[in-house]
Amino acid sequence: MQLEFSGAAREVTGSCHIVRAAGRTILLDCGMFQGHRLEADAKNRKLPLPVREIDAIVVSHAHQDHTGRLPYLVHQGYAGPIFATPATRDLSISLLADSAKIQEQDAAHLASHGKSAVEPLYTADDAKRVIDKMQTRDLDQWFDVVPGIRAKYIEAGHILGSASITIEADGKRLLFSGDVGRWGLAIIRDPVSPTEPVDLVIMESTYGNRDHDSVAHAQERLGQIVAATAKRGGRVMIPAFALGRAQEIIYDLHALALANKIPHIPIVIDSPLATALTTVFEHHPELYDKTEKMVQLGDDLFRFDGLRFTESVEDSKKLNTSTMPCVIIAGSGMAESGRILHHLMHGASDPRNTIVIVGFQADGTLGRRIVEGQSTIRIFDQHVPLRAQVEVLNGYSAHADRGELQRWLDGIGTKAPVCLVHGEPDAQTALIAQLGQHGYKATAPAPGDVVNLT
C-alpha cells in the first residue's frame, strides 16, 4: 500500500489523499481549496492525478473542503463510484448544488464586469451527476471499494454523517480520521476511536496547538452576548457554516429560550442552504446523541417560537431595514460569500451590533480579518469601518482540540506512525511535539510526499 498526500497537506482546506494498493488507485476525499480567491481557484482546477487513473473515491463527510471538487472530477470525465454514508449523500444533494450555483454566478459576475471569461469550475448538472454516482454505506460495516481494497466507516462525531475511514489492502491497514469532532457536541454523537490495530494514521490537526472552551460555556456565553446586544438595541450577526454550525446554534438558542436566558427577539436563519440542510437533520434522528435531554424529550429541536427561516431574497433584504434587535444566522461560515456579506455591509459599522465568530477562519478570508480586528473591512469592493463588537466562541468548533485529538488517538490502542493533515504549520508543529511526548512518531507531509506501508 502506498499513500500520496495531495490536498490539505500543511494547510486546512482541499482534503484529498491518494491510496494505491492491489493494483488500484482510490481517493480519500476530494475537497475544495478555500482562501485567497485567485490562488484557491487555480488550485481547485489542478487535478490530484489524471481522472483515468482513479478507480474509486471514499468520502469522509459532506463539508465542501472534503467534497467540493467531486463535481469537477466528474466534469473532467470521472465515471467511477463515490462512497459515502447515507446522511453525507443526503446533505451533499443541497451542498453541491449550492456550490455549483456559486461557481456559475461567479463566472457570470466576472463576465458582466468586462473581465476575462472564466469557465465555471463545474455546473449544476455536474453536481447532480456526483449524487447519481454516490453509493451509501452504513457505519461499522466493511465494504469492498474495489477488488482487493475494502473499507469501513466509523463515527467521527464532527457533523451529521461524518466518519473516519479504515482502509485495508495488501495486508496493511490505514486509518484516515476525517475531521474528528468533540465530546459533548450538541445533537451529534461523540467520536469513536477504531479499536482494530492499524499500520498508519492520517489525522487532522486543525486545532493541534490550542484548547477550546467547553461546549457548555460556549452556550452560556452565547446567551450573554445575545442578551447584552439586545439591551443596547443592536443585532447579533453570526456567519455560520450552513452545515453543522447553523443547526448547533439553532439548538443552543432553543435551549437558551426554554431556560429564559435570552430575551424574546426574532432569531432569523437567513440561508436557503441552512434551511434545506436543517430538513436533512430532521430526517436523520437516528444519528442524534440520545444522551441529551432535549433529544430525549422528543421536542422539535429546530422549530420554536421566535425562530424563522427566510423564504425569499426580499425577506433577507428587509432585515437590513429593520431597527429591531435580532439574531441573524447566515452563510458563509468564513464570511466569504452568501447573505452574511449584506448584513455585515449594513451592520459592521454600528457599535451596538455584535459579530459572533463560531468557527475556524482560514487565512485570507474575511472572517479571519474580522477576528484580527482590522479597522476597516472590504465588502463588495467597499471599505466598511469595523465598529461592531467581535466575539469569538471557539467552544463552537466542531473540530477536536489538541487534548481531544490526543484522546481519539490514544483510544485506538496502537501507537502507529501518524501523518498530520488538515492543519496550518504552527498547529502541526505543536502537535508533533505533543504526540512525541506520548510515544508517537508524527510528521506533517507536504503535497506530493509519498509513504509506503511495507
C-alpha positions as CSV (number, residue, x, y, z in Angstrom):
1,M,0.0,0.0,0.0
2,Q,1.2,3.5,-0.9
3,L,-0.1,6.8,0.3
4,E,0.4,10.1,-1.5
5,F,-0.6,13.4,0.0
6,S,-2.4,15.9,-2.2
7,G,-4.8,18.4,-0.6
8,A,-5.0,19.6,3.0
9,A,-1.2,18.9,3.3
10,R,0.2,21.6,5.6
11,E,-3.0,23.6,5.1
12,V,-6.6,23.3,6.2
13,T,-8.7,23.1,3.1
14,G,-8.7,20.9,0.0
15,S,-8.7,17.5,1.7
16,C,-7.5,14.8,-0.7
17,H,-5.3,11.7,-0.2
18,I,-4.3,9.2,-2.8
19,V,-4.1,5.5,-1.9
20,R,-2.5,3.0,-4.2
21,A,-2.9,-0.7,-3.4
22,A,-3.9,-4.0,-5.0
23,G,-3.1,-2.5,-8.4
24,R,-5.8,0.1,-8.0
25,T,-5.9,3.8,-7.0
26,I,-8.6,5.4,-4.8
27,L,-9.0,8.9,-3.3
28,L,-9.9,9.7,0.3
29,D,-12.0,12.9,-0.2
30,C,-11.6,15.4,-2.9
31,G,-12.4,18.7,-1.3
32,M,-12.3,22.3,-2.4
33,F,-9.5,24.7,-1.5
34,Q,-10.6,28.0,0.2
35,G,-8.8,31.2,0.9
36,H,-7.4,33.9,-1.5
37,R,-9.7,33.7,-4.4
38,L,-7.4,33.6,-7.4
39,E,-5.0,31.2,-5.6
40,A,-7.8,28.9,-4.5
41,D,-9.3,28.8,-7.9
42,A,-6.0,27.8,-9.5
43,K,-5.5,25.0,-7.0
44,N,-9.1,23.8,-7.5
45,R,-8.6,23.5,-11.2
46,K,-5.5,21.3,-10.8
47,L,-6.5,17.6,-10.5
48,P,-4.8,15.5,-7.9
49,L,-4.0,13.0,-10.7
50,P,-5.3,12.1,-14.1
51,V,-9.0,11.1,-13.9
52,R,-8.4,7.9,-15.8
53,E,-6.2,6.6,-13.0
54,I,-8.9,7.0,-10.3
55,D,-10.8,3.8,-9.6
56,A,-13.0,4.9,-6.7
57,I,-13.5,7.7,-4.2
58,V,-14.3,7.3,-0.5
59,V,-15.7,10.4,1.2
60,S,-15.4,11.1,4.9
61,H,-18.2,13.7,5.3
62,A,-20.1,16.4,3.4
63,H,-18.3,19.6,4.1
64,Q,-17.1,21.4,1.0
65,D,-13.4,21.2,1.9
66,H,-13.9,17.4,1.7
67,T,-16.3,17.0,-1.2
68,G,-16.3,20.3,-3.2
69,R,-14.1,19.2,-6.1
70,L,-16.1,16.0,-6.8
71,P,-18.2,17.7,-9.5
72,Y,-15.1,19.0,-11.1
73,L,-13.7,15.4,-11.3
74,V,-17.0,14.3,-12.9
75,H,-16.9,17.3,-15.3
76,Q,-13.4,16.1,-16.3
77,G,-14.7,12.6,-17.0
78,Y,-14.6,10.6,-13.8
79,A,-17.0,7.7,-14.1
80,G,-16.3,5.5,-11.1
81,P,-18.1,5.0,-7.8
82,I,-18.2,7.5,-4.9
83,F,-18.8,6.0,-1.4
84,A,-20.4,8.0,1.4
85,T,-22.6,7.4,4.5
86,P,-26.4,7.9,3.9
87,A,-26.5,11.3,5.7
88,T,-23.5,12.5,3.8
89,R,-25.2,11.8,0.5
90,D,-28.4,13.5,1.6
91,L,-26.5,16.6,2.7
92,S,-24.4,16.6,-0.5
93,I,-27.5,17.0,-2.6
94,S,-28.1,20.6,-1.4
95,L,-24.4,21.4,-0.7
96,L,-23.0,20.5,-4.1
97,A,-26.0,22.1,-5.9
98,D,-25.3,25.3,-4.0
99,S,-21.6,25.2,-4.7
100,A,-22.3,24.8,-8.4
101,K,-24.6,27.8,-8.3
102,I,-21.9,29.9,-6.8
103,Q,-19.4,28.7,-9.4
104,E,-21.8,29.7,-12.2
105,Q,-22.7,33.1,-10.6
106,D,-19.1,34.0,-10.0
107,A,-18.3,33.3,-13.7
108,A,-21.3,35.4,-14.8
109,H,-20.3,38.2,-12.5
110,L,-16.8,38.4,-13.9
111,A,-18.2,38.4,-17.5
112,S,-20.6,41.2,-16.7
113,H,-17.8,43.3,-15.4
114,G,-15.8,43.0,-18.6
115,K,-13.2,40.7,-17.0
116,S,-11.7,37.8,-19.0
117,A,-14.2,35.0,-19.5
118,V,-13.8,32.2,-16.9
119,E,-15.5,28.9,-17.2
120,P,-17.3,27.8,-14.0
121,L,-15.3,25.1,-12.1
122,Y,-18.4,23.0,-12.7
123,T,-22.2,23.2,-13.3
124,A,-25.4,22.1,-11.5
125,D,-25.5,19.1,-13.9
126,D,-22.1,18.0,-12.8
127,A,-23.2,18.3,-9.1
128,K,-26.3,16.1,-9.9
129,R,-24.1,13.5,-11.6
130,V,-22.0,13.2,-8.4
131,I,-25.1,12.4,-6.4
132,D,-26.1,9.8,-9.0
133,K,-22.6,8.1,-8.5
134,M,-22.8,8.1,-4.7
135,Q,-23.2,4.7,-3.2
136,T,-24.1,4.7,0.5
137,R,-22.6,2.5,3.2
138,D,-23.6,2.3,6.8
139,L,-21.2,2.8,9.8
140,D,-19.3,-0.1,11.3
141,Q,-19.7,-2.4,8.2
142,W,-16.8,-3.5,6.0
143,F,-17.4,-2.9,2.3
144,D,-15.5,-3.5,-0.9
145,V,-14.3,-0.3,-2.5
146,V,-12.6,-2.1,-5.5
147,P,-11.3,-5.6,-5.8
148,G,-8.5,-6.0,-3.2
149,I,-9.4,-2.9,-1.2
150,R,-12.1,-2.8,1.5
151,A,-13.1,0.0,3.9
152,K,-15.2,0.7,7.0
153,Y,-16.8,3.9,8.3
154,I,-16.6,4.8,12.0
155,E,-18.5,7.6,13.8
156,A,-16.3,10.7,13.8
157,G,-18.6,12.9,15.8
158,H,-17.9,16.0,13.6
159,I,-21.2,16.6,11.7
160,L,-24.2,14.6,10.8
161,G,-23.0,11.5,8.8
162,S,-19.3,12.2,9.4
163,A,-16.9,9.3,9.6
164,S,-13.4,8.2,10.0
165,I,-12.3,5.6,7.4
166,T,-10.3,2.4,7.8
167,I,-8.8,1.1,4.5
168,E,-7.5,-2.4,4.3
169,A,-5.4,-3.8,1.4
170,D,-2.2,-5.7,0.7
171,G,-2.1,-7.0,4.3
172,K,-2.0,-3.4,5.7
173,R,-4.5,-1.2,7.4
174,L,-4.6,2.6,7.1
175,L,-6.8,4.8,9.2
176,F,-8.0,8.3,8.0
177,S,-9.5,10.3,10.8
178,G,-11.5,12.6,8.5
179,D,-12.4,15.5,10.8
180,V,-12.6,14.4,14.4
181,G,-15.4,16.0,16.4
182,R,-15.7,16.8,20.1
183,W,-17.2,15.0,23.0
184,G,-20.4,16.7,24.2
185,L,-21.3,18.5,21.0
186,A,-25.0,19.3,20.6
187,I,-27.0,16.8,18.5
188,I,-24.1,14.8,17.2
189,R,-22.8,11.6,18.8
190,D,-19.4,11.5,20.3
191,P,-16.3,10.5,18.3
192,V,-15.4,6.8,18.3
193,S,-11.8,5.5,18.2
194,P,-11.4,2.4,16.0
195,T,-10.2,-0.5,18.1
196,E,-8.5,-2.6,15.4
197,P,-4.7,-2.2,15.1
198,V,-3.6,0.0,12.2
199,D,-0.3,0.5,10.4
200,L,-0.6,4.2,9.7
201,V,-2.9,7.0,10.9
202,I,-3.7,10.1,8.8
203,M,-5.1,12.6,11.4
204,E,-6.4,16.1,11.1
205,S,-4.7,18.8,13.1
206,T,-6.8,22.0,12.7
207,Y,-6.5,22.9,16.4
208,G,-3.4,21.0,17.2
209,N,-1.9,23.9,19.2
210,R,-4.8,25.0,21.3
211,D,-7.7,24.1,23.6
212,H,-11.3,25.0,23.2
213,D,-13.7,26.4,25.7
214,S,-16.1,23.8,26.9
215,V,-19.3,23.3,24.9
216,A,-21.4,24.3,27.9
217,H,-19.5,27.5,28.4
218,A,-20.0,28.4,24.7
219,Q,-23.7,28.1,25.0
220,E,-23.7,30.2,28.2
221,R,-21.5,32.9,26.6
222,L,-23.8,33.0,23.5
223,G,-26.7,33.7,25.8
224,Q,-24.9,36.5,27.5
225,I,-23.9,38.1,24.1
226,V,-27.4,37.9,22.8
227,A,-28.9,39.5,26.0
228,A,-26.2,42.3,26.1
229,T,-26.5,43.1,22.4
230,A,-30.4,43.3,22.6
231,K,-30.2,45.5,25.6
232,R,-28.2,48.2,23.7
233,G,-30.6,47.9,20.7
234,G,-28.2,46.0,18.4
235,R,-28.3,42.9,16.4
236,V,-26.2,39.7,16.6
237,M,-24.7,38.7,13.3
238,I,-23.4,35.1,13.1
239,P,-21.5,33.9,10.0
240,A,-22.2,30.2,10.2
241,F,-21.5,27.2,8.1
242,A,-24.9,26.1,6.8
243,L,-24.0,22.5,7.7
244,G,-23.5,21.6,11.3
245,R,-22.8,25.0,12.9
246,A,-26.1,26.6,11.9
247,Q,-28.0,23.6,13.4
248,E,-25.9,23.7,16.5
249,I,-26.6,27.4,17.1
250,I,-30.3,26.9,16.5
251,Y,-30.3,24.0,19.0
252,D,-28.5,26.1,21.7
253,L,-30.7,29.2,21.1
254,H,-33.7,26.9,21.5
255,A,-32.3,25.7,24.9
256,L,-31.5,29.2,26.0
257,A,-35.0,30.4,25.1
258,L,-36.6,27.5,27.0
259,A,-34.5,28.5,30.0
260,N,-35.4,32.2,29.6
261,K,-31.8,33.1,29.3
262,I,-32.3,35.3,26.2
263,P,-34.9,37.9,25.5
264,H,-37.7,37.2,23.2
265,I,-36.3,38.7,20.0
266,P,-36.5,37.4,16.4
267,I,-34.0,34.7,15.5
268,V,-33.6,34.5,11.8
269,I,-32.0,31.8,9.7
270,D,-31.2,33.8,6.5
271,S,-29.8,31.0,4.4
272,P,-31.7,28.8,2.0
273,L,-28.9,26.3,2.2
274,A,-29.1,26.1,6.0
275,T,-32.9,25.7,5.7
276,A,-32.5,22.8,3.4
277,L,-29.8,21.1,5.5
278,T,-31.8,21.5,8.7
279,T,-34.5,19.5,7.0
280,V,-32.0,16.7,6.3
281,F,-31.1,16.8,10.0
282,E,-34.8,16.3,10.8
283,H,-34.8,13.3,8.5
284,H,-32.0,11.6,10.4
285,P,-32.9,11.4,14.1
286,E,-31.3,8.0,14.3
287,L,-27.9,9.9,14.3
288,Y,-28.8,12.2,17.2
289,D,-27.0,11.8,20.6
290,K,-29.6,10.0,22.7
291,T,-27.9,11.1,25.9
292,E,-29.0,14.7,25.5
293,K,-32.1,15.9,27.4
294,M,-33.7,17.8,24.6
295,V,-33.3,14.8,22.3
296,Q,-34.8,12.5,25.0
297,L,-37.8,14.8,25.4
298,G,-38.5,14.4,21.7
299,D,-39.0,18.1,21.2
300,D,-38.9,19.6,17.7
301,L,-35.2,20.6,18.0
302,F,-35.1,23.1,15.1
303,R,-38.5,24.8,15.4
304,F,-39.5,27.1,18.3
305,D,-41.3,30.3,19.0
306,G,-39.4,33.3,17.7
307,L,-37.3,31.4,15.2
308,R,-38.0,31.8,11.5
309,F,-36.4,30.9,8.2
310,T,-36.3,33.5,5.4
311,E,-38.2,32.4,2.3
312,S,-37.0,34.9,-0.3
313,V,-34.4,37.5,-1.2
314,E,-36.9,40.2,-0.3
315,D,-37.2,38.7,3.2
316,S,-33.5,38.9,3.5
317,K,-33.3,42.5,2.4
318,K,-36.0,43.6,4.8
319,L,-33.8,42.5,7.7
320,N,-31.4,45.4,6.9
321,T,-34.2,48.0,7.0
322,S,-35.4,46.9,10.4
323,T,-34.2,48.7,13.6
324,M,-35.3,45.9,16.0
325,P,-32.8,43.9,17.9
326,C,-32.5,40.4,16.4
327,V,-30.2,37.5,15.8
328,I,-29.2,36.7,12.2
329,I,-27.5,33.5,11.3
330,A,-26.4,33.5,7.7
331,G,-23.7,31.9,5.4
332,S,-21.0,31.6,4.7
333,G,-19.0,30.4,7.7
334,M,-15.8,32.3,6.8
335,A,-17.8,35.3,5.5
336,E,-16.5,34.8,2.0
337,S,-19.9,34.7,0.2
338,G,-23.6,34.5,0.8
339,R,-26.1,36.7,2.6
340,I,-23.9,37.4,5.6
341,L,-21.9,39.8,3.5
342,H,-25.0,42.1,3.0
343,H,-25.7,42.0,6.8
344,L,-22.1,42.9,7.5
345,M,-22.0,45.6,5.0
346,H,-25.0,47.2,6.7
347,G,-24.2,46.4,10.3
348,A,-20.4,46.1,10.8
349,S,-20.0,49.8,11.3
350,D,-22.6,50.0,14.1
351,P,-21.1,49.7,17.6
352,R,-24.4,48.5,19.0
353,N,-24.1,45.3,17.0
354,T,-22.1,42.2,17.7
355,I,-20.4,39.8,15.2
356,V,-20.1,36.4,16.7
357,I,-17.5,34.1,15.1
358,V,-18.2,30.4,15.8
359,G,-15.8,28.5,13.6
360,F,-12.3,28.3,12.1
361,Q,-11.4,31.2,9.9
362,A,-8.8,30.3,7.2
363,D,-6.0,32.7,6.4
364,G,-7.0,35.2,3.7
365,T,-10.8,35.1,4.4
366,L,-13.0,38.0,5.5
367,G,-13.8,36.1,8.7
368,R,-10.1,36.0,9.6
369,R,-9.7,39.7,9.0
370,I,-12.7,40.3,11.3
371,V,-11.1,38.1,14.0
372,E,-7.9,40.1,13.6
373,G,-9.8,43.2,14.4
374,Q,-8.9,45.2,11.3
375,S,-10.3,48.7,11.5
376,T,-11.8,48.5,8.0
377,I,-13.0,45.5,6.1
378,R,-13.7,45.3,2.4
379,I,-17.1,44.0,1.3
380,F,-18.4,44.2,-2.3
381,D,-15.5,46.5,-3.2
382,Q,-16.5,48.9,-0.5
383,H,-14.5,49.8,2.6
384,V,-16.6,49.4,5.7
385,P,-15.5,50.5,9.2
386,L,-15.5,47.7,11.7
387,R,-17.0,49.2,14.8
388,A,-19.3,46.3,15.8
389,Q,-18.1,44.3,18.7
390,V,-16.5,41.0,17.7
391,E,-16.8,37.9,19.9
392,V,-15.0,34.6,19.1
393,L,-16.6,31.5,20.6
394,N,-14.1,28.7,20.0
395,G,-16.3,26.4,22.1
396,Y,-18.5,26.0,19.0
397,S,-15.8,24.4,16.9
398,A,-16.8,21.0,15.6
399,H,-13.1,20.1,15.4
400,A,-11.3,18.4,18.3
401,D,-8.7,20.5,20.1
402,R,-5.3,19.1,20.9
403,G,-6.5,17.3,24.0
404,E,-9.4,15.7,22.2
405,L,-7.2,14.7,19.3
406,Q,-4.9,13.0,21.8
407,R,-7.9,11.3,23.4
408,W,-9.1,10.0,20.0
409,L,-5.7,8.7,19.0
410,D,-5.0,7.1,22.4
411,G,-8.3,5.3,22.0
412,I,-7.0,3.3,19.0
413,G,-4.7,1.3,21.3
414,T,-1.7,1.0,18.9
415,K,1.0,3.6,18.6
416,A,1.1,3.6,14.8
417,P,3.0,6.4,12.9
418,V,0.9,9.5,12.4
419,C,0.7,11.8,9.4
420,L,-0.9,15.1,10.2
421,V,-3.1,16.8,7.6
422,H,-5.8,19.5,7.6
423,G,-3.8,22.0,9.7
424,E,-1.6,25.0,9.4
425,P,2.1,24.6,10.1
426,D,2.1,26.2,13.6
427,A,-0.6,23.8,14.8
428,Q,1.1,20.8,13.3
429,T,4.5,21.7,14.7
430,A,3.0,21.9,18.2
431,L,1.0,18.7,17.8
432,I,4.0,16.8,16.6
433,A,5.9,17.8,19.7
434,Q,2.9,16.8,22.0
435,L,2.5,13.4,20.3
436,G,6.2,12.7,20.6
437,Q,5.9,13.2,24.3
438,H,3.3,10.4,24.3
439,G,5.4,8.0,22.3
440,Y,4.0,8.7,18.8
441,K,6.1,9.3,15.7
442,A,4.3,12.1,13.9
443,T,5.1,14.0,10.7
444,A,3.4,16.7,8.6
445,P,3.8,15.6,5.0
446,A,3.9,18.2,2.2
447,P,1.9,17.9,-1.1
448,G,3.4,15.2,-3.2
449,D,5.0,13.4,-0.3
450,V,4.7,9.6,-0.5
451,V,4.6,7.0,2.3
452,N,5.0,3.3,1.6
453,L,3.4,0.8,4.0
454,T,5.8,-2.1,4.0
